[in-house]
Amino acid sequence: MNKTALSLFLAGAITLPGLAQARPVTLTTQLKNYGGEGAYLAIYVTDTKGKYQKTLWVSGKKAKYYKNLRDWARGSGMKPSEFDGVSGASVGSGRSLKVTVDLADALIDAGYEIRVDSAVEDGRDNPADVRTPLTAAGAGKPAAGRGYVQSFVYDM
């Protein structure tokens, strides 16, 4: 299969998940203990070149603060269609967020990454707080965060 055909196939797997084989994937984000308000998180998929592809989950109810999740905000364009139905409350210091999403099988072991951006009001913004390859071998293995995230794990 040439690169163009492969790219079109993978793009279709992302944009048309109903037509592709998908599996449930559980995402667990454990936050560090920090001083301050609840954290806003954006969990999303990027392609082999680091380009935004799909939002998996956004944590934090006030959309006006989503701009602080810089890499995700730039990639998603902050269009409500990108986060409708995949958002929830912010996550407090030392707490964890656990959500299950459907993810196209074509994304696994194909060079894609899961990334987590984090931000806290009156605190530092952390684009790509976590970056972890989306591989079958990486499932269940914690990835360390660089900011508010202590660890991130995906399980299939």
C-alpha positions in Angstrom: 0.0 0.0 0.0 1.5 3.4 -0.9 1.8 6.3 1.5 -1.2 8.2 0.1 -3.5 5.2 0.3 -2.3 4.4 3.8 -2.9 8.0 4.9 -6.4 8.0 3.4 -7.2 4.7 5.1 -6.0 6.0 8.5 -7.8 9.3 8.1 -11.0 7.4 7.4 -10.5 5.3 10.5 -10.3 8.5 12.6 -13.1 10.5 10.9 -15.4 7.6 10.3 -15.1 5.4 13.4 -18.5 3.8 12.8 -17.0 2.2 9.6 -13.8 1.1 11.2 -13.1 -1.6 13.7 -12.8 0.0 17.1 -12.1 -1.1 20.6 -12.8 0.4 24.1 -9.7 2.0 25.6 -9.6 3.1 29.2 -7.6 6.3 29.9 -6.4 6.9 33.5 -4.8 10.2 34.3 -3.4 10.6 37.9 -2.6 14.2 38.9 0.2 15.3 41.2 -0.6 17.0 44.5 -0.3 20.7 43.7 -1.8 23.9 45.2 -4.6 25.5 43.3 -7.9 24.9 41.5 -8.9 21.9 39.6 -7.0 21.1 36.4 -8.2 21.3 32.9 -7.1 18.4 30.7 -7.3 17.7 27.0 -6.5 14.1 26.0 -6.2 13.7 22.2 -4.5 11.8 19.4 -1.8 13.1 17.0 -0.6 11.5 13.8 3.0 10.5 12.9 3.9 14.1 12.3 2.5 15.4 15.6 -0.6 16.9 13.9 -3.9 16.9 15.9 -6.3 14.2 14.8 -9.1 13.6 17.4 -10.2 14.6 20.9 -10.6 11.7 23.3 -11.6 13.7 26.4 -11.6 17.3 27.8 -11.8 17.8 31.5 -13.2 21.2 32.7 -16.7 22.6 32.2 -15.8 26.2 31.3 -14.9 26.3 27.6 -13.5 29.8 28.0 -10.4 28.2 29.7 -9.8 25.7 26.9 -7.5 28.1 25.2 -5.0 27.4 27.9 -4.7 23.8 26.6 -2.6 25.3 23.9 -1.6 22.5 21.6 -5.0 20.8 21.8 -6.8 24.2 21.3 -4.7 25.0 18.2 -5.2 21.6 16.7 -8.9 21.3 17.4 -9.7 24.9 16.6 -11.8 24.7 19.8 -14.8 23.8 17.7 -17.6 22.5 20.0 -18.0 19.6 17.7 -14.5 18.4 18.8 -15.5 18.1 22.4 -19.3 17.8 22.6 -20.1 14.6 24.4 -16.4 14.0 25.5 -16.1 16.5 28.3 -16.5 16.5 32.0 -15.6 18.3 35.3 -12.1 19.5 36.1 -9.9 17.2 38.1 -8.5 18.2 41.5 -5.1 18.0 43.0 -4.0 14.4 43.7 -7.1 13.0 42.1 -7.5 10.8 39.1 -9.6 10.8 36.0 -10.7 7.5 34.4 -12.7 7.5 31.2 -13.3 4.9 28.5 -13.4 5.8 24.8 -13.7 3.9 21.5 -10.5 4.0 19.5 -10.1 2.8 15.9 -7.9 -0.3 15.7 -6.1 1.3 12.7 -4.5 3.9 15.1 -2.7 1.3 17.2 0.9 0.5 16.3 0.7 2.9 13.4 2.8 5.8 14.7 0.1 7.7 16.5 0.4 9.3 19.9 -1.9 10.1 22.8 -1.1 13.5 24.3 -2.4 15.2 27.4 -2.3 19.0 27.8 -2.9 20.4 31.3 -3.6 23.8 32.8 -4.6 25.2 36.2 -6.1 28.6 36.9 -3.3 31.0 38.1 -0.8 28.2 37.3 1.4 27.1 34.5 0.0 25.7 31.2 1.6 22.4 30.1 1.2 21.6 26.4 2.0 18.0 25.8 2.3 17.3 29.6 2.2 13.6 28.5 3.2 12.2 25.1 3.0 8.4 24.7 3.0 6.2 21.6 -0.3 4.4 20.9 0.9 0.8 20.8 -0.4 -2.5 21.9 2.9 -3.0 23.8 2.5 0.3 25.6 -1.0 -0.5 27.0 -1.0 -0.7 30.8 2.4 1.0 31.1 2.4 4.4 32.9 3.8 7.4 31.1 5.1 10.2 33.4 3.9 13.7 33.0 6.0 16.9 32.9 3.5 19.2 34.6 0.4 18.5 36.7 0.1 14.9 35.5 1.9 12.4 37.6 1.1 9.5 35.3 -1.1 8.5 32.4 -2.1 4.9 31.4 -4.2 3.5 28.6 -5.6 0.0 28.8 -7.2 -2.0 25.9 
